Each structure stands twice: as C-alpha cells, then as structure tokens.
Amino acid sequence: MKKENLRLSYVIPNALVYLLLYMSVLFFFANTHHLYLVQRSSIWVLTILFLFFISVLISFVIWHGIKEDKL
C-alpha cells in the first residue's frame, strides 16, 4: 500500500504537468499572432520548453523508481 501511495504522489502531479503543457501549447498556437504583436511569444516558448523538460524529468524519475522497485 505504501508503494502505491508513493507512486500516485508522483503520477498525479506528472499528469497535471502534462495537462498544463498541452493547454499551454494549445493557447500558444491559438494566439500566436496576438502574442507576436505584444512581443510575448518568446516567454510562452520558454514556458512550454520548461514544462516539457519538467514533465520528461518526472516521467524518468517514475520509470527509474519502478524499474528499481522503489515505487
């Protein structure tokens, strides 16, 4: 039961980060023209890249923990 709770404590935030990443990409592509007009596109690109690297890192930690039977 303890490993299941620990696994869920990693998986749920990771799923939320993936959802935030997906919604950010949708927002960016839906408003690309307006973001370029107000010169905010670079901030959104950096945010999307940051969310991507965080989600991949968390996924790797989960995968590594399951592989070594710690999660």
All heavy atoms as a GROMACS GRO file, in nm:
protein
  604
    1MET      N    1   0.083  -0.120   0.000
    1MET     CA    2   0.000   0.000   0.000
    1MET      C    3   0.087   0.126   0.000
    1MET      O    4   0.052   0.224  -0.062
    1MET     CB    5  -0.092  -0.004   0.123
    1MET     CG    6  -0.191   0.107   0.127
    1MET     SD    7  -0.310   0.084  -0.004
    1MET     CE    8  -0.432   0.199   0.042
    2LYS      N    9   0.202   0.119   0.067
    2LYS     CA   10   0.287   0.236   0.075
    2LYS      C   11   0.345   0.272  -0.062
    2LYS      O   12   0.351   0.389  -0.099
    2LYS     CB   13   0.401   0.213   0.174
    2LYS     CG   14   0.489   0.332   0.192
    2LYS     CD   15   0.599   0.304   0.291
    2LYS     CE   16   0.691   0.426   0.301
    2LYS     NZ   17   0.809   0.399   0.380
    3LYS      N   18   0.386   0.170  -0.141
    3LYS     CA   19   0.441   0.197  -0.273
    3LYS      C   20   0.335   0.252  -0.367
    3LYS      O   21   0.364   0.336  -0.452
    3LYS     CB   22   0.502   0.070  -0.333
    3LYS     CG   23   0.633   0.032  -0.271
    3LYS     CD   24   0.694  -0.087  -0.341
    3LYS     CE   25   0.824  -0.124  -0.276
    3LYS     NZ   26   0.889  -0.236  -0.342
    4GLU      N   27   0.211   0.206  -0.352
    4GLU     CA   28   0.103   0.256  -0.436
    4GLU      C   29   0.078   0.404  -0.408
    4GLU      O   30   0.057   0.483  -0.500
    4GLU     CB   31  -0.024   0.175  -0.414
    4GLU     CG   32  -0.015   0.034  -0.465
    4GLU     CD   33  -0.136  -0.049  -0.428
    4GLU    OE1   34  -0.229   0.007  -0.368
    4GLU    OE2   35  -0.136  -0.168  -0.460
    5ASN      N   36   0.079   0.443  -0.280
    5ASN     CA   37   0.058   0.583  -0.245
    5ASN      C   38   0.174   0.668  -0.295
    5ASN      O   39   0.153   0.780  -0.343
    5ASN     CB   40   0.043   0.599  -0.094
    5ASN     CG   41  -0.087   0.540  -0.044
    5ASN    OD1   42  -0.183   0.526  -0.119
    5ASN    ND2   43  -0.090   0.506   0.083
    6LEU      N   44   0.296   0.617  -0.283
    6LEU     CA   45   0.412   0.690  -0.330
    6LEU      C   46   0.408   0.706  -0.482
    6LEU      O   47   0.439   0.812  -0.536
    6LEU     CB   48   0.540   0.619  -0.286
    6LEU     CG   49   0.671   0.689  -0.317
    6LEU    CD1   50   0.677   0.824  -0.246
    6LEU    CD2   51   0.788   0.601  -0.273
    7ARG      N   52   0.367   0.601  -0.550
    7ARG     CA   53   0.357   0.606  -0.696
    7ARG      C   54   0.252   0.708  -0.739
    7ARG      O   55   0.273   0.786  -0.831
    7ARG     CB   56   0.322   0.468  -0.751
    7ARG     CG   57   0.332   0.458  -0.900
    7ARG     CD   58   0.304   0.319  -0.949
    7ARG     NE   59   0.405   0.226  -0.900
    7ARG     CZ   60   0.401   0.095  -0.916
    7ARG    NH1   61   0.299   0.040  -0.979
    7ARG    NH2   62   0.496   0.018  -0.868
    8LEU      N   63   0.138   0.708  -0.670
    8LEU     CA   64   0.034   0.806  -0.703
    8LEU      C   65   0.078   0.948  -0.674
    8LEU      O   66   0.039   1.041  -0.745
    8LEU     CB   67  -0.094   0.775  -0.625
    8LEU     CG   68  -0.180   0.663  -0.680
    8LEU    CD1   69  -0.299   0.638  -0.589
    8LEU    CD2   70  -0.226   0.694  -0.820
    9SER      N   71   0.161   0.965  -0.571
    9SER     CA   72   0.208   1.100  -0.540
    9SER      C   73   0.304   1.152  -0.646
    9SER      O   74   0.329   1.273  -0.652
    9SER     CB   75   0.274   1.103  -0.401
    9SER     OG   76   0.396   1.031  -0.404
   10TYR      N   77   0.359   1.066  -0.729
   10TYR     CA   78   0.440   1.109  -0.842
   10TYR      C   79   0.358   1.118  -0.970
   10TYR      O   80   0.379   1.208  -1.052
   10TYR     CB   81   0.556   1.011  -0.866
   10TYR     CG   82   0.676   1.035  -0.778
   10TYR    CD1   83   0.694   0.964  -0.661
   10TYR    CD2   84   0.771   1.127  -0.815
   10TYR    CE1   85   0.804   0.985  -0.582
   10TYR    CE2   86   0.883   1.149  -0.736
   10TYR     CZ   87   0.899   1.078  -0.619
   10TYR     OH   88   1.007   1.099  -0.540
   11VAL      N   89   0.266   1.026  -0.991
   11VAL     CA   90   0.194   1.018  -1.117
   11VAL      C   91   0.091   1.131  -1.130
   11VAL      O   92   0.080   1.191  -1.238
   11VAL     CB   93   0.126   0.880  -1.132
   11VAL    CG1   94   0.031   0.878  -1.249
   11VAL    CG2   95   0.233   0.773  -1.146
   12ILE      N   96   0.020   1.164  -1.025
   12ILE     CA   97  -0.084   1.266  -1.034
   12ILE      C   98  -0.024   1.404  -1.069
   12ILE      O   99  -0.073   1.469  -1.162
   12ILE     CB  100  -0.169   1.269  -0.906
   12ILE    CG1  101  -0.254   1.142  -0.900
   12ILE    CG2  102  -0.258   1.393  -0.902
   12ILE    CD1  103  -0.331   1.124  -0.772
   13PRO      N  104   0.080   1.452  -0.999
   13PRO     CA  105   0.138   1.580  -1.042
   13PRO      C  106   0.197   1.575  -1.183
   13PRO      O  107   0.190   1.674  -1.257
   13PRO     CB  108   0.248   1.607  -0.940
   13PRO     CG  109   0.210   1.529  -0.822
   13PRO     CD  110   0.141   1.407  -0.874
   14ASN      N  111   0.252   1.460  -1.222
   14ASN     CA  112   0.306   1.448  -1.357
   14ASN      C  113   0.194   1.459  -1.461
   14ASN      O  114   0.211   1.524  -1.564
   14ASN     CB  115   0.380   1.316  -1.372
   14ASN     CG  116   0.462   1.312  -1.498
   14ASN    OD1  117   0.502   1.413  -1.550
   14ASN    ND2  118   0.487   1.192  -1.546
   15ALA      N  119   0.082   1.398  -1.435
   15ALA     CA  120  -0.031   1.409  -1.527
   15ALA      C  121  -0.080   1.553  -1.535
   15ALA      O  122  -0.116   1.602  -1.644
   15ALA     CB  123  -0.145   1.317  -1.482
   16LEU      N  124  -0.079   1.624  -1.423
   16LEU     CA  125  -0.121   1.764  -1.424
   16LEU      C  126  -0.021   1.851  -1.500
   16LEU      O  127  -0.062   1.945  -1.570
   16LEU     CB  128  -0.139   1.815  -1.281
   16LEU     CG  129  -0.254   1.753  -1.203
   16LEU    CD1  130  -0.255   1.803  -1.060
   16LEU    CD2  131  -0.386   1.782  -1.271
   17VAL      N  132   0.107   1.820  -1.491
   17VAL     CA  133   0.208   1.896  -1.567
   17VAL      C  134   0.190   1.870  -1.717
   17VAL      O  135   0.199   1.962  -1.798
   17VAL     CB  136   0.350   1.862  -1.520
   17VAL    CG1  137   0.454   1.922  -1.612
   17VAL    CG2  138   0.373   1.911  -1.378
   18TYR      N  139   0.163   1.745  -1.755
   18TYR     CA  140   0.137   1.715  -1.896
   18TYR      C  141   0.012   1.788  -1.945
   18TYR      O  142   0.008   1.839  -2.056
   18TYR     CB  143   0.122   1.566  -1.919
   18TYR     CG  144   0.252   1.495  -1.946
   18TYR    CD1  145   0.305   1.406  -1.854
   18TYR    CD2  146   0.324   1.519  -2.063
   18TYR    CE1  147   0.425   1.341  -1.878
   18TYR    CE2  148   0.443   1.455  -2.088
   18TYR     CZ  149   0.493   1.366  -1.995
   18TYR     OH  150   0.612   1.303  -2.020
   19LEU      N  151  -0.092   1.794  -1.861
   19LEU     CA  152  -0.213   1.867  -1.898
   19LEU      C  153  -0.185   2.016  -1.915
   19LEU      O  154  -0.231   2.079  -2.010
   19LEU     CB  155  -0.322   1.844  -1.793
   19LEU     CG  156  -0.456   1.911  -1.818
   19LEU    CD1  157  -0.522   1.852  -1.943
   19LEU    CD2  158  -0.546   1.895  -1.697
   20LEU      N  159  -0.107   2.073  -1.824
   20LEU     CA  160  -0.070   2.213  -1.834
   20LEU      C  161   0.014   2.239  -1.959
   20LEU      O  162  -0.004   2.341  -2.027
   20LEU     CB  163   0.006   2.255  -1.708
   20LEU     CG  164   0.042   2.402  -1.693
   20LEU    CD1  165  -0.083   2.488  -1.691
   20LEU    CD2  166   0.121   2.423  -1.566
   21LEU      N  167   0.103   2.148  -1.991
   21LEU     CA  168   0.183   2.160  -2.112
   21LEU      C  169   0.093   2.157  -2.236
   21LEU      O  170   0.107   2.240  -2.326
   21LEU     CB  171   0.286   2.046  -2.119
   21LEU     CG  172   0.368   2.035  -2.247
   21LEU    CD1  173   0.457   2.156  -2.265
   21LEU    CD2  174   0.450   1.907  -2.244
   22TYR      N  175   0.000   2.065  -2.241
   22TYR     CA  176  -0.092   2.052  -2.354
   22TYR      C  177  -0.175   2.179  -2.370
   22TYR      O  178  -0.189   2.232  -2.481
   22TYR     CB  179  -0.181   1.930  -2.334
   22TYR     CG  180  -0.284   1.910  -2.440
   22TYR    CD1  181  -0.247   1.868  -2.568
   22TYR    CD2  182  -0.419   1.932  -2.416
   22TYR    CE1  183  -0.341   1.849  -2.667
   22TYR    CE2  184  -0.514   1.914  -2.513
   22TYR     CZ  185  -0.474   1.873  -2.639
   22TYR     OH  186  -0.568   1.855  -2.737
   23MET      N  187  -0.228   2.230  -2.260
   23MET     CA  188  -0.310   2.351  -2.266
   23MET      C  189  -0.227   2.473  -2.304
   23MET      O  190  -0.275   2.561  -2.376
   23MET     CB  191  -0.380   2.374  -2.131
   23MET     CG  192  -0.478   2.264  -2.095
   23MET     SD  193  -0.605   2.236  -2.218
   23MET     CE  194  -0.704   2.380  -2.197
   24SER      N  195  -0.103   2.480  -2.261
   24SER     CA  196  -0.015   2.591  -2.298
   24SER      C  197   0.017   2.590  -2.446
   24SER      O  198   0.019   2.696  -2.510
   24SER     CB  199   0.115   2.585  -2.217
   24SER     OG  200   0.091   2.599  -2.082
   25VAL      N  201   0.040   2.472  -2.500
   25VAL     CA  202   0.067   2.461  -2.644
   25VAL      C  203  -0.057   2.502  -2.724
   25VAL      O  204  -0.047   2.575  -2.824
   25VAL     CB  205   0.114   2.319  -2.681
   25VAL    CG1  206   0.116   2.298  -2.831
   25VAL    CG2  207   0.251   2.293  -2.621
   26LEU      N  208  -0.174   2.456  -2.680
   26LEU     CA  209  -0.297   2.495  -2.749
   26LEU      C  210  -0.318   2.646  -2.743
   26LEU      O  211  -0.353   2.710  -2.843
   26LEU     CB  212  -0.417   2.424  -2.687
   26LEU     CG  213  -0.436   2.278  -2.723
   26LEU    CD1  214  -0.557   2.221  -2.651
   26LEU    CD2  215  -0.452   2.262  -2.872
   27PHE      N  216  -0.296   2.705  -2.627
   27PHE     CA  217  -0.310   2.850  -2.612
   27PHE      C  218  -0.211   2.924  -2.702
   27PHE      O  219  -0.247   3.023  -2.767
   27PHE     CB  220  -0.289   2.891  -2.466
   27PHE     CG  221  -0.291   3.040  -2.446
   27PHE    CD1  222  -0.411   3.107  -2.436
   27PHE    CD2  223  -0.173   3.112  -2.436
   27PHE    CE1  224  -0.413   3.244  -2.419
   27PHE    CE2  225  -0.174   3.248  -2.419
   27PHE     CZ  226  -0.295   3.315  -2.411
   28PHE      N  227  -0.088   2.876  -2.705
   28PHE     CA  228   0.014   2.942  -2.785
   28PHE      C  229  -0.021   2.940  -2.933
   28PHE      O  230  -0.014   3.042  -3.001
   28PHE     CB  231   0.150   2.875  -2.763
   28PHE     CG  232   0.261   2.935  -2.845
   28PHE    CD1  233   0.315   3.057  -2.810
   28PHE    CD2  234   0.309   2.870  -2.956
   28PHE    CE1  235   0.416   3.113  -2.885
   28PHE    CE2  236   0.410   2.924  -3.033
   28PHE     CZ  237   0.463   3.047  -2.998
   29PHE      N  238  -0.062   2.823  -2.985
   29PHE     CA  239  -0.093   2.814  -3.127
   29PHE      C  240  -0.224   2.886  -3.162
   29PHE      O  241  -0.240   2.935  -3.274
   29PHE     CB  242  -0.096   2.670  -3.174
   29PHE     CG  243   0.041   2.612  -3.189
   29PHE    CD1  244   0.079   2.500  -3.117
   29PHE    CD2  245   0.133   2.670  -3.274
   29PHE    CE1  246   0.205   2.447  -3.130
   29PHE    CE2  247   0.261   2.618  -3.289
   29PHE     CZ  248   0.297   2.506  -3.216
   30ALA      N  249  -0.315   2.894  -3.068
   30ALA     CA  250  -0.441   2.964  -3.094
   30ALA      C  251  -0.420   3.116  -3.096
   30ALA      O  252  -0.493   3.188  -3.165
   30ALA     CB  253  -0.545   2.928  -2.990
   31ASN      N  254  -0.320   3.166  -3.024
   31ASN     CA  255  -0.299   3.310  -3.011
   31ASN      C  256  -0.162   3.354  -3.059
   31ASN      O  257  -0.109   3.455  -3.013
   31ASN     CB  258  -0.316   3.351  -2.865
   31ASN     CG  259  -0.455   3.324  -2.817
   31ASN    OD1  260  -0.552   3.368  -2.876
   31ASN    ND2  261  -0.466   3.249  -2.709
   32THR      N  262  -0.104   3.283  -3.152
   32THR     CA  263   0.032   3.313  -3.198
   32THR      C  264   0.044   3.454  -3.254
   32THR      O  265   0.137   3.528  -3.218
   32THR     CB  266   0.076   3.212  -3.305
   32THR    OG1  267   0.067   3.081  -3.250
   32THR    CG2  268   0.218   3.237  -3.350
   33HIS      N  269  -0.050   3.492  -3.336
   33HIS     CA  270  -0.042   3.625  -3.398
   33HIS      C  271  -0.048   3.736  -3.292
   33HIS      O  272   0.032   3.830  -3.296
   33HIS     CB  273  -0.155   3.642  -3.498
   33HIS     CG  274  -0.156   3.777  -3.564
   33HIS    ND1  275  -0.057   3.815  -3.653
   33HIS    CD2  276  -0.240   3.882  -3.552
   33HIS    CE1  277  -0.082   3.938  -3.693
   33HIS    NE2  278  -0.193   3.980  -3.634
   34HIS      N  279  -0.138   3.724  -3.197
   34HIS     CA  280  -0.152   3.827  -3.094
   34HIS      C  281  -0.031   3.829  -3.000
   34HIS      O  282   0.009   3.936  -2.953
   34HIS     CB  283  -0.280   3.805  -3.015
   34HIS     CG  284  -0.403   3.812  -3.100
   34HIS    ND1  285  -0.446   3.927  -3.160
   34HIS    CD2  286  -0.489   3.715  -3.139
   34HIS    CE1  287  -0.555   3.903  -3.230
   34HIS    NE2  288  -0.584   3.774  -3.218
   35LEU      N  289   0.027   3.712  -2.974
   35LEU     CA  290   0.145   3.708  -2.888
   35LEU      C  291   0.265   3.774  -2.956
   35LEU      O  292   0.346   3.838  -2.889
   35LEU     CB  293   0.178   3.564  -2.850
   35LEU     CG  294   0.079   3.496  -2.756
   35LEU    CD1  295   0.111   3.350  -2.742
   35LEU    CD2  296   0.079   3.564  -2.621
   36TYR      N  297   0.274   3.760  -3.087
   36TYR     CA  298   0.382   3.828  -3.159
   36TYR      C  299   0.362   3.979  -3.158
   36TYR      O  300   0.458   4.055  -3.150
   36TYR     CB  301   0.393   3.778  -3.303
   36TYR     CG  302   0.467   3.649  -3.316
   36TYR    CD1  303   0.406   3.535  -3.366
   36TYR    CD2  304   0.601   3.639  -3.279
   36TYR    CE1  305   0.474   3.416  -3.378
   36TYR    CE2  306   0.671   3.520  -3.290
   36TYR     CZ  307   0.607   3.410  -3.340
   36TYR     OH  308   0.675   3.291  -3.350
   37LEU      N  309   0.237   4.022  -3.166
   37LEU     CA  310   0.210   4.166  -3.165
   37LEU      C  311   0.251   4.232  -3.034
   37LEU      O  312   0.302   4.344  -3.034
   37LEU     CB  313   0.062   4.193  -3.193
   37LEU     CG  314   0.015   4.167  -3.336
   37LEU    CD1  315  -0.134   4.190  -3.347
   37LEU    CD2  316   0.091   4.255  -3.434
   38VAL      N  317   0.228   4.165  -2.923
   38VAL     CA  318   0.265   4.222  -2.793
   38VAL      C  319   0.400   4.173  -2.746
   38VAL      O  320   0.438   4.198  -2.631
   38VAL     CB  321   0.156   4.194  -2.686
   38VAL    CG1  322   0.027   4.264  -2.721
   38VAL    CG2  323   0.134   4.046  -2.667
   39GLN      N  324   0.471   4.101  -2.830
   39GLN     CA  325   0.607   4.052  -2.805
   39GLN      C  326   0.615   3.965  -2.680
   39GLN      O  327   0.703   3.980  -2.596
   39GLN     CB  328   0.704   4.170  -2.794
   39GLN     CG  329   0.711   4.250  -2.922
   39GLN     CD  330   0.801   4.370  -2.910
   39GLN    OE1  331   0.848   4.402  -2.803
   39GLN    NE2  332   0.825   4.435  -3.022
   40ARG      N  333   0.523   3.871  -2.669
   40ARG     CA  334   0.523   3.776  -2.558
   40ARG      C  335   0.543   3.633  -2.604
   40ARG      O  336   0.532   3.540  -2.524
   40ARG     CB  337   0.392   3.785  -2.480
   40ARG     CG  338   0.369   3.914  -2.411
   40ARG     CD  339   0.461   3.927  -2.295
   40ARG     NE  340   0.433   4.051  -2.223
   40ARG     CZ  341   0.520   4.111  -2.147
   40ARG    NH1  342   0.640   4.061  -2.132
   40ARG    NH2  343   0.490   4.222  -2.086
   41SER      N  344   0.569   3.612  -2.731
   41SER     CA  345   0.581   3.475  -2.781
   41SER      C  346   0.704   3.404  -2.724
   41SER      O  347   0.699   3.284  -2.696
   41SER     CB  348   0.586   3.474  -2.933
   41SER     OG  349   0.696   3.549  -2.978
   42SER      N  350   0.813   3.477  -2.705
   42SER     CA  351   0.934   3.412  -2.653
   42SER      C  352   0.914   3.363  -2.509
   42SER      O  353   0.966   3.257  -2.472
   42SER     CB  354   1.053   3.508  -2.660
   42SER     OG  355   1.026   3.624  -2.583
   43ILE      N  356   0.838   3.436  -2.431
   43ILE     CA  357   0.810   3.393  -2.294
   43ILE      C  358   0.728   3.264  -2.294
   43ILE      O  359   0.754   3.172  -2.216
   43ILE     CB  360   0.737   3.505  -2.216
   43ILE    CG1  361   0.832   3.623  -2.198
   43ILE    CG2  362   0.685   3.454  -2.083
   43ILE    CD1  363   0.767   3.745  -2.140
   44TRP      N  364   0.631   3.256  -2.385
   44TRP     CA  365   0.549   3.135  -2.393
   44TRP      C  366   0.629   3.016  -2.444
   44TRP      O  367   0.609   2.903  -2.398
   44TRP     CB  368   0.426   3.160  -2.480
   44TRP     CG  369   0.318   3.225  -2.400
   44TRP    CD1  370   0.291   3.358  -2.392
   44TRP    CD2  371   0.227   3.160  -2.312
   44TRP    NE1  372   0.188   3.378  -2.305
   44TRP    CE2  373   0.146   3.258  -2.255
   44TRP    CE3  374   0.206   3.027  -2.277
   44TRP    CZ2  375   0.045   3.229  -2.164
   44TRP    CZ3  376   0.105   2.997  -2.188
   44TRP    CH2  377   0.027   3.097  -2.132
   45VAL      N  378   0.720   3.039  -2.538
   45VAL     CA  379   0.804   2.930  -2.587
   45VAL      C  380   0.893   2.878  -2.475
   45VAL      O  381   0.908   2.756  -2.457
   45VAL     CB  382   0.887   2.976  -2.709
   45VAL    CG1  383   0.993   2.872  -2.743
   45VAL    CG2  384   0.797   3.002  -2.827
   46LEU      N  385   0.952   2.968  -2.399
   46LEU     CA  386   1.034   2.925  -2.285
   46LEU      C  387   0.952   2.851  -2.180
   46LEU      O  388   0.999   2.752  -2.122
   46LEU     CB  389   1.104   3.046  -2.222
   46LEU     CG  390   1.214   3.109  -2.306
   46LEU    CD1  391   1.266   3.235  -2.239
   46LEU    CD2  392   1.327   3.010  -2.329
   47THR      N  393   0.830   2.897  -2.156
   47THR     CA  394   0.742   2.829  -2.061
   47THR      C  395   0.708   2.689  -2.108
   47THR      O  396   0.710   2.593  -2.029
   47THR     CB  397   0.613   2.910  -2.042
   47THR    OG1  398   0.646   3.041  -1.996
   47THR    CG2  399   0.519   2.843  -1.944
   48ILE      N  400   0.679   2.675  -2.237
   48ILE     CA  401   0.646   2.543  -2.293
   48ILE      C  402   0.767   2.450  -2.285
   48ILE      O  403   0.754   2.332  -2.247
   48ILE     CB  404   0.594   2.559  -2.437
   48ILE    CG1  405   0.455   2.622  -2.433
   48ILE    CG2  406   0.592   2.426  -2.510
   48ILE    CD1  407   0.403   2.666  -2.568
   49LEU      N  408   0.885   2.501  -2.317
   49LEU     CA  409   1.006   2.419  -2.306
   49LEU      C  410   1.032   2.378  -2.162
   49LEU      O  411   1.070   2.263  -2.134
   49LEU     CB  412   1.126   2.494  -2.363
   49LEU     CG  413   1.130   2.508  -2.514
   49LEU    CD1  414   1.246   2.597  -2.555
   49LEU    CD2  415   1.142   2.372  -2.578
   50PHE      N  416   1.015   2.470  -2.069
   50PHE     CA  417   1.033   2.439  -1.928
   50PHE      C  418   0.937   2.330  -1.882
   50PHE      O  419   0.977   2.234  -1.815
   50PHE     CB  420   1.015   2.566  -1.844
   50PHE     CG  421   1.026   2.545  -1.697
   50PHE    CD1  422   1.150   2.521  -1.639
   50PHE    CD2  423   0.914   2.548  -1.616
   50PHE    CE1  424   1.162   2.501  -1.503
   50PHE    CE2  425   0.924   2.529  -1.480
   50PHE     CZ  426   1.049   2.504  -1.424
   51LEU      N  427   0.810   2.343  -1.917
   51LEU     CA  428   0.711   2.242  -1.880
   51LEU      C  429   0.743   2.107  -1.943
   51LEU      O  430   0.725   2.002  -1.880
   51LEU     CB  431   0.570   2.287  -1.920
   51LEU     CG  432   0.508   2.397  -1.837
   51LEU    CD1  433   0.379   2.445  -1.901
   51LEU    CD2  434   0.484   2.350  -1.695
   52PHE      N  435   0.791   2.108  -2.066
   52PHE     CA  436   0.827   1.984  -2.133
   52PHE      C  437   0.941   1.914  -2.060
   52PHE      O  438   0.935   1.794  -2.032
   52PHE     CB  439   0.865   2.010  -2.278
   52PHE     CG  440   0.915   1.888  -2.350
   52PHE    CD1  441   0.828   1.789  -2.388
   52PHE    CD2  442   1.049   1.874  -2.378
   52PHE    CE1  443   0.873   1.675  -2.453
   52PHE    CE2  444   1.096   1.762  -2.443
   52PHE     CZ  445   1.009   1.662  -2.481
   53PHE      N  446   1.047   1.988  -2.026
   53PHE     CA  447   1.161   1.927  -1.958
   53PHE      C  448   1.124   1.879  -1.818
   53PHE      O  449   1.169   1.772  -1.775
   53PHE     CB  450   1.279   2.023  -1.952
   53PHE     CG  451   1.346   2.043  -2.085
   53PHE    CD1  452   1.366   2.170  -2.135
   53PHE    CD2  453   1.386   1.935  -2.162
   53PHE    CE1  454   1.427   2.189  -2.258
   53PHE    CE2  455   1.446   1.952  -2.285
   53PHE     CZ  456   1.467   2.079  -2.333
   54ILE      N  457   1.039   1.952  -1.748
   54ILE     CA  458   0.994   1.908  -1.616
   54ILE      C  459   0.912   1.779  -1.628
   54ILE      O  460   0.932   1.684  -1.550
   54ILE     CB  461   0.912   2.019  -1.547
   54ILE    CG1  462   1.001   2.137  -1.512
   54ILE    CG2  463   0.841   1.967  -1.422
   54ILE    CD1  464   1.112   2.106  -1.414
   55SER      N  465   0.822   1.772  -1.723
   55SER     CA  466   0.738   1.653  -1.737
   55SER      C  467   0.821   1.531  -1.777
   55SER      O  468   0.798   1.421  -1.727
   55SER     CB  469   0.627   1.677  -1.839
   55SER     OG  470   0.680   1.709  -1.964
   56VAL      N  471   0.919   1.550  -1.864
   56VAL     CA  472   1.006   1.438  -1.903
   56VAL      C  473   1.092   1.394  -1.785
   56VAL      O  474   1.111   1.274  -1.762
   56VAL     CB  475   1.093   1.476  -2.025
   56VAL    CG1  476   1.201   1.374  -2.050
   56VAL    CG2  477   1.005   1.492  -2.147
   57LEU      N  478   1.142   1.489  -1.708
   57LEU     CA  479   1.223   1.455  -1.590
   57LEU      C  480   1.142   1.376  -1.488
   57LEU      O  481   1.189   1.275  -1.435
   57LEU     CB  482   1.279   1.582  -1.527
   57LEU     CG  483   1.363   1.562  -1.402
   57LEU    CD1  484   1.492   1.488  -1.434
   57LEU    CD2  485   1.394   1.695  -1.338
   58ILE      N  486   1.019   1.421  -1.462
   58ILE     CA  487   0.935   1.349  -1.366
   58ILE      C  488   0.903   1.210  -1.419
   58ILE      O  489   0.902   1.111  -1.343
   58ILE     CB  490   0.807   1.429  -1.335
   58ILE    CG1  491   0.842   1.559  -1.265
   58ILE    CG2  492   0.713   1.348  -1.246
   58ILE    CD1  493   0.724   1.652  -1.246
   59SER      N  494   0.876   1.198  -1.550
   59SER     CA  495   0.849   1.066  -1.608
   59SER      C  496   0.970   0.974  -1.594
   59SER      O  497   0.955   0.855  -1.565
   59SER     CB  498   0.812   1.080  -1.755
   59SER     OG  499   0.693   1.150  -1.768
   60PHE      N  500   1.089   1.028  -1.614
   60PHE     CA  501   1.209   0.948  -1.598
   60PHE      C  502   1.227   0.903  -1.454
   60PHE      O  503   1.264   0.788  -1.428
   60PHE     CB  504   1.333   1.026  -1.644
   60PHE     CG  505   1.461   0.949  -1.628
   60PHE    CD1  506   1.490   0.844  -1.713
   60PHE    CD2  507   1.548   0.980  -1.526
   60PHE    CE1  508   1.608   0.772  -1.698
   60PHE    CE2  509   1.665   0.908  -1.510
   60PHE     CZ  510   1.695   0.804  -1.596
   61VAL      N  511   1.199   0.989  -1.358
   61VAL     CA  512   1.210   0.953  -1.217
   61VAL      C  513   1.110   0.841  -1.183
   61VAL      O  514   1.145   0.745  -1.114
   61VAL     CB  515   1.187   1.076  -1.127
   61VAL    CG1  516   1.167   1.037  -0.982
   61VAL    CG2  517   1.303   1.174  -1.141
   62ILE      N  518   0.989   0.852  -1.235
   62ILE     CA  519   0.889   0.747  -1.211
   62ILE      C  520   0.933   0.616  -1.273
   62ILE      O  521   0.927   0.510  -1.210
   62ILE     CB  522   0.751   0.791  -1.266
   62ILE    CG1  523   0.697   0.909  -1.185
   62ILE    CG2  524   0.652   0.676  -1.264
   62ILE    CD1  525   0.575   0.973  -1.245
   63TRP      N  526   0.977   0.621  -1.398
   63TRP     CA  527   1.022   0.500  -1.468
   63TRP      C  528   1.140   0.436  -1.396
   63TRP      O  529   1.144   0.314  -1.378
   63TRP     CB  530   1.059   0.536  -1.611
   63TRP     CG  531   1.118   0.422  -1.688
   63TRP    CD1  532   1.051   0.314  -1.738
   63TRP    CD2  533   1.254   0.404  -1.720
   63TRP    NE1  534   1.140   0.231  -1.802
   63TRP    CE2  535   1.266   0.284  -1.792
   63TRP    CE3  536   1.370   0.478  -1.696
   63TRP    CZ2  537   1.387   0.236  -1.839
   63TRP    CZ3  538   1.490   0.431  -1.743
   63TRP    CH2  539   1.498   0.311  -1.813
   64HIS      N  540   1.235   0.517  -1.354
   64HIS     CA  541   1.352   0.465  -1.284
   64HIS      C  542   1.314   0.406  -1.148
   64HIS      O  543   1.367   0.302  -1.107
   64HIS     CB  544   1.454   0.578  -1.267
   64HIS     CG  545   1.586   0.533  -1.216
   64HIS    ND1  546   1.670   0.452  -1.289
   64HIS    CD2  547   1.649   0.557  -1.098
   64HIS    CE1  548   1.780   0.428  -1.218
   64HIS    NE2  549   1.770   0.492  -1.103
   65GLY      N  550   1.222   0.471  -1.078
   65GLY     CA  551   1.177   0.420  -0.950
   65GLY      C  552   1.103   0.288  -0.961
   65GLY      O  553   1.119   0.198  -0.877
   66ILE      N  554   1.022   0.273  -1.065
   66ILE     CA  555   0.951   0.147  -1.086
   66ILE      C  556   1.049   0.038  -1.127
   66ILE      O  557   1.037  -0.078  -1.082
   66ILE     CB  558   0.839   0.166  -1.192
   66ILE    CG1  559   0.728   0.254  -1.135
   66ILE    CG2  560   0.783   0.033  -1.237
   66ILE    CD1  561   0.622   0.293  -1.234
   67LYS      N  562   1.147   0.075  -1.211
   67LYS     CA  563   1.244  -0.024  -1.256
   67LYS      C  564   1.326  -0.080  -1.140
   67LYS      O  565   1.356  -0.199  -1.135
   67LYS     CB  566   1.336   0.041  -1.359
   67LYS     CG  567   1.437  -0.052  -1.421
   67LYS     CD  568   1.522   0.020  -1.523
   67LYS     CE  569   1.629  -0.071  -1.577
   67LYS     NZ  570   1.719   0.001  -1.669
   68GLU      N  571   1.360   0.006  -1.044
   68GLU     CA  572   1.440  -0.040  -0.929
   68GLU      C  573   1.352  -0.083  -0.813
   68GLU      O  574   1.402  -0.105  -0.703
   68GLU     CB  575   1.534   0.071  -0.886
   68GLU     CG  576   1.643   0.098  -0.986
   68GLU     CD  577   1.751   0.187  -0.931
   68GLU    OE1  578   1.743   0.229  -0.815
   68GLU    OE2  579   1.847   0.212  -1.006
   69ASP      N  580   1.222  -0.091  -0.835
   69ASP     CA  581   1.124  -0.138  -0.736
   69ASP      C  582   1.123  -0.048  -0.611
   69ASP      O  583   1.106  -0.096  -0.499
   69ASP     CB  584   1.150  -0.283  -0.697
   69ASP     CG  585   1.027  -0.348  -0.638
   69ASP    OD1  586   0.916  -0.307  -0.676
   69ASP    OD2  587   1.044  -0.438  -0.553
   70LYS      N  588   1.140   0.082  -0.630
   70LYS     CA  589   1.128   0.176  -0.519
   70LYS      C  590   0.990   0.241  -0.518
   70LYS      O  591   0.949   0.295  -0.417
   70LYS     CB  592   1.235   0.284  -0.528
   70LYS     CG  593   1.375   0.230  -0.503
   70LYS     CD  594   1.478   0.341  -0.512
   70LYS     CE  595   1.617   0.285  -0.488
   70LYS     NZ  596   1.719   0.390  -0.501
   71LEU      N  597   0.921   0.238  -0.631
   71LEU     CA  598   0.786   0.295  -0.638
   71LEU      C  599   0.686   0.186  -0.658
   71LEU      O  600   0.698   0.096  -0.730
   71LEU     CB  601   0.777   0.395  -0.753
   71LEU     CG  602   0.846   0.527  -0.735
   71LEU    CD1  603   0.825   0.614  -0.859
   71LEU    CD2  604   0.795   0.601  -0.615
   0.00000   0.00000   0.00000
